[in-house]
Each structure stands twice: as structure tokens, then as C-alpha cells.
Amino acid sequence: MMRMMVVDVRLGEAFTAGRPRVLWEAKGARYPGGTGGRIYDVAPDGQRFLMIQQRDSTPQPPLTHIVLVQNWLDELRRLVPRN
């Protein structure tokens, strides 16, 4: 089960945070863990979530490496030249 939690905060002369509470629970749905990044994002209006959901019950292998591409825009320009 996954729970999305929410906390009310107040900004001002002093930062204050309320008590965490459950915003919603996803029962029965499987969401991958240990991906090395977030599995969700929030819509700009704050009204919806987009989440990655695991479709099968096969455990996913742990993340062991990443691929970092530097200067990718230069590489793209080289591979796809503009006429």
C-alpha cells in the first residue's frame, strides 16, 4: 500500500508545519521503489498526480547504474543537422 501524505505549512517570520495526514491511499496498486528518482509529479494546478505504476508482480531489479549524457544538445545538433 502506498500513502501520499500532506502537511500544512505557514511561511512568515517563523516557519511552522502542521501534523502530517494521509491525502490518499493506493491499496492494491504497486509502485516501484528504489528507482533513484521520484515516481510521481504534481500537475501545475495541484489538482492531479501523475504516477508510475508497476503492472506486473515481478520484483524489479535494483538500480545499479545511470547513464549521464553531457552536452546532449550539441550531440543532437550533430546527429540531426538542420538544413
DOLUM-65320 format. One record per atom (N, C-alpha, C): residue number from 1; residue in three letters; atom name; x, z, y. Coordinates in steps of 0.001 Angstrom, whole numbers, plus 500000, padded with zeros to 6 digits. Each point is the difference from the previous one (the first is absolute). Layout:
   tordo   palum   pamar       xx       zz       yy
     NUM     Ala      CA        X        Z        Y
...
//
This chain:
   tordo   palum   pamar       xx       zz       yy
       1     Met       N   500849   500000   498825
       1     Met      CA   499151   500000   501175
       1     Met       C   500894   500000   501237
       2     Met       N   499605   499252   500987
       2     Met      CA   500722   499951   501265
       2     Met       C   499102   500556   501083
       3     Arg       N   500576   500788   500874
       3     Arg      CA   499264   500541   501141
       3     Arg       C   500663   499554   501288
       4     Met       N   499204   499512   500928
       4     Met      CA   500500   499701   501337
       4     Met       C   499619   501197   500863
       5     Met       N   501015   500596   500604
       5     Met      CA   499791   501195   500803
       5     Met       C   500047   499643   501482
       6     Val       N   499365   500837   500818
       6     Val      CA   499973   499807   501439
       6     Val       C   500190   501358   500672
       7     Val       N   500622   499969   501163
       7     Val      CA   500226   501215   500778
       7     Val       C   499703   499684   501462
       8     Asp       N   499186   500833   500637
       8     Asp      CA   499760   499852   501434
       8     Asp       C   501212   500546   500756
       9     Val       N   500452   499259   501019
       9     Val      CA   501124   500455   500818
       9     Val       C   499614   499968   501464
      10     Arg       N   500646   500854   500768
      10     Arg      CA   499828   500006   501450
      10     Arg       C   501370   499916   500650
      11     Leu       N   500080   499085   500954
      11     Leu      CA   501234   499848   500758
      11     Leu       C   499790   500593   501384
      12     Gly       N   501008   500515   500548
      12     Gly      CA   499916   500607   501327
      12     Gly       C   501267   500780   500248
      13     Glu       N   499860   501128   500668
      13     Glu      CA   501175   500838   500248
      13     Glu       C   500600   500461   498682
      14     Ala       N   499147   500222   499012
      14     Ala      CA   500464   500397   498673
      14     Ala       C   499279   499152   498962
      15     Phe       N   500724   499622   498979
      15     Phe      CA   499422   499252   498882
      15     Phe       C   499295   500987   499081
      16     Thr       N   498758   499696   499633
      16     Thr      CA   499298   500825   499021
      16     Thr       C   499389   499091   498936
      17     Ala       N   500002   500475   498779
      17     Ala      CA   499427   499252   498881
      17     Ala       C   498994   500882   499294
      18     Gly       N   498869   499394   499631
      18     Gly      CA   498965   500729   499274
      18     Gly       C   500332   500098   498523
      19     Arg       N   499045   500453   499248
      19     Arg      CA   500177   500120   498552
      19     Arg       C   499774   498652   499342
      20     Pro       N   500825   499637   499040
      20     Pro      CA   499776   498741   499271
      20     Pro       C   498679   500044   499245
      21     Arg       N   499336   498855   499942
      21     Arg      CA   498763   499900   499225
      21     Arg       C   499958   498625   499337
      22     Val       N   499244   499911   498933
      22     Val      CA   499885   498746   499252
      22     Val       C   499139   499021   500793
      23     Leu       N   500548   498829   500272
      23     Leu      CA   499239   498940   500655
      23     Leu       C   499177   499255   498950
      24     Trp       N   500632   499667   498867
      24     Trp      CA   499320   499409   498856
      24     Trp       C   500864   500132   498764
      25     Glu       N   499359   499855   498835
      25     Glu      CA   500686   500058   498720
      25     Glu       C   499747   498716   499234
      26     Ala       N   501019   499517   499330
      26     Ala      CA   499868   498814   499142
      26     Ala       C   500080   500480   498559
      27     Lys       N   498856   500189   499382
      27     Lys      CA   499956   500460   498614
      27     Lys       C   500009   498807   499064
      28     Gly       N   500836   500066   498988
      28     Gly      CA   500045   498937   499004
      28     Gly       C   500852   498819   500403
      29     Ala       N   500290   499837   501268
      29     Ala      CA   500843   498888   500441
      29     Ala       C   501464   500410   499849
      30     Arg       N   500839   499039   499690
      30     Arg      CA   501428   500264   499844
      30     Arg       C   500758   499345   501143
      31     Tyr       N   500804   500791   500666
      31     Tyr      CA   500826   499496   501088
      31     Tyr       C   501452   500242   499635
      32     Pro       N   500849   498994   500166
      32     Pro      CA   501396   500150   499576
      32     Pro       C   500723   501058   500832
      33     Gly       N   500840   500735   499348
      33     Gly      CA   500815   500995   500689
      33     Gly       C   501454   499596   499918
      34     Gly       N   500802   500561   500859
      34     Gly      CA   501429   499733   499949
      34     Gly       C   500364   498577   500323
      35     Thr       N   499244   499353   500884
      35     Thr      CA   500277   498606   500336
      35     Thr       C   501104   499864   501037
      36     Gly       N   500405   501101   500596
      36     Gly      CA   501011   499929   501042
      36     Gly       C   499401   499667   501359
      37     Gly       N   498707   499918   500076
      37     Gly      CA   499331   499698   501265
      37     Gly       C   498552   500431   499934
      38     Arg       N   499299   499768   501073
      38     Arg      CA   498583   500368   500015
      38     Arg       C   499201   499057   499124
      39     Ile       N   498951   500523   499425
      39     Ile      CA   499100   499159   499202
      39     Ile       C   498712   499733   500753
      40     Tyr       N   499974   500335   501286
      40     Tyr      CA   498784   499800   500777
      40     Tyr       C   500353   499706   501452
      41     Asp       N   499019   499500   500722
      41     Asp      CA   500104   499856   501446
      41     Asp       C   498609   500223   500573
      42     Val       N   499945   500309   501276
      42     Val      CA   498744   500301   500681
      42     Val       C   499701   498870   500972
      43     Ala       N   498744   499564   500039
      43     Ala      CA   499589   498952   500939
      43     Ala       C   500202   500491   501431
      44     Pro       N   500251   499081   500928
      44     Pro      CA   500220   500413   501393
      44     Pro       C   498867   500838   500589
      45     Asp       N   498763   499771   499549
      45     Asp      CA   498880   500786   500539
      45     Asp       C   499858   501355   499307
      46     Gly       N   500840   500268   498972
      46     Gly      CA   499965   501281   499307
      46     Gly       C   498804   500192   499081
      47     Gln       N   499253   498932   499744
      47     Gln      CA   498772   500127   499208
      47     Gln       C   500154   499602   498533
      48     Arg       N   501097   499316   499649
      48     Arg      CA   500174   499519   498634
      48     Arg       C   501446   500199   499545
      49     Phe       N   500171   500055   498676
      49     Phe      CA   501315   500077   499383
      49     Phe       C   500188   498774   499117
      50     Leu       N   501223   499539   499896
      50     Leu      CA   500369   498980   499037
      50     Leu       C   500999   500672   499064
      51     Met       N   499716   499959   498687
      51     Met      CA   500841   500710   499044
      51     Met       C   500391   499104   498840
      52     Ile       N   501174   500250   499441
      52     Ile      CA   500448   499326   498793
      52     Ile       C   499480   500807   498822
      53     Gln       N   499293   499345   499103
      53     Gln      CA   499451   500681   498836
      53     Gln       C   500604   499398   498739
      54     Gln       N   500397   500871   499074
      54     Gln      CA   500539   499547   498725
      54     Gln       C   498843   499585   499107
      55     Arg       N   500023   498768   499484
      55     Arg      CA   498884   499470   499223
      55     Arg       C   500055   500380   498530
      56     Asp       N   501191   500114   499427
      56     Asp      CA   500081   500322   498580
      56     Asp       C   500508   501426   499820
      57     Ser       N   499941   500481   498791
      57     Ser      CA   500393   501380   499737
      57     Ser       C   501469   500125   499599
      58     Thr       N   500725   498880   499989
      58     Thr      CA   501411   500034   499645
      58     Thr       C   500790   500668   501119
      59     Pro       N   500745   501053   499691
      59     Pro      CA   500807   500641   501053
      59     Pro       C   501007   499008   500579
      60     Gln       N   500174   500060   501281
      60     Gln      CA   500932   499112   500669
      60     Gln       C   501404   500598   499942
      61     Pro       N   501014   499159   499795
      61     Pro      CA   501368   500524   499964
      61     Pro       C   500387   500521   501382
      62     Pro       N   500910   500967   500033
      62     Pro      CA   500424   500520   501305
      62     Pro       C   500757   498939   500789
      63     Leu       N   499928   500108   501298
      63     Leu      CA   500720   499099   500891
      63     Leu       C   501484   500317   499898
      64     Thr       N   500811   499002   499633
      64     Thr      CA   501431   500241   499807
      64     Thr       C   500878   499264   501007
      65     His       N   499454   499005   500686
      65     His      CA   500792   499292   501003
      65     His       C   499073   499291   500978
      66     Ile       N   500556   499624   501123
      66     Ile      CA   499267   499214   500985
      66     Ile       C   500865   498813   500390
      67     Val       N   499376   498989   500551
      67     Val      CA   500715   498838   500509
      67     Val       C   499854   500014   501516
      68     Leu       N   501122   500051   500688
      68     Leu      CA   500019   500009   501460
      68     Leu       C   500470   498639   500478
      69     Val       N   499177   499337   500798
      69     Val      CA   500357   498691   500546
      69     Val       C   500238   500176   501487
      70     Gln       N   501252   499810   500400
      70     Gln      CA   500343   500092   501414
      70     Gln       C   499974   498608   500613
      71     Asn       N   499681   499945   501259
      71     Asn      CA   499953   498732   500741
      71     Asn       C   499092   498990   499309
      72     Trp       N   498853   500492   499525
      72     Trp      CA   499107   499140   499231
      72     Trp       C   499429   498865   500834
      73     Leu       N   499838   500206   501303
      73     Leu      CA   499470   498930   500833
      73     Leu       C   500997   498846   500089
      74     Asp       N   501289   500314   500108
      74     Asp      CA   501027   498949   499990
      74     Asp       C   499990   499248   498672
      75     Glu       N   499849   500736   498907
      75     Glu      CA   499938   499376   498675
      75     Glu       C   498776   499099   499885
      76     Leu       N   498870   500452   500524
      76     Leu      CA   498788   499184   499974
      76     Leu       C   500195   498722   500807
      77     Arg       N   500591   500113   501156
      77     Arg      CA   500245   498807   500822
      77     Arg       C   500928   499019   499285
      78     Arg       N   500986   500516   499282
      78     Arg      CA   500917   499137   499267
      78     Arg       C   499277   499291   498851
      79     Leu       N   499131   500726   499306
      79     Leu      CA   499301   499418   498852
      79     Leu       C   498842   499078   500385
      80     Val       N   499374   500277   501146
      80     Val      CA   498872   499206   500447
      80     Val       C   500266   499527   501423
      81     Pro       N   500840   498996   500130
      81     Pro      CA   500349   499530   501349
      81     Pro       C   498804   499344   500689
      82     Arg       N   499936   500211   501285
      82     Arg      CA   498946   499352   500793
      82     Arg       C   500487   498632   500422
      83     Asn       N   499106   499011   499967
      83     Asn      CA   500365   498630   500396
      83     Asn       C   499802   499778   501451
//
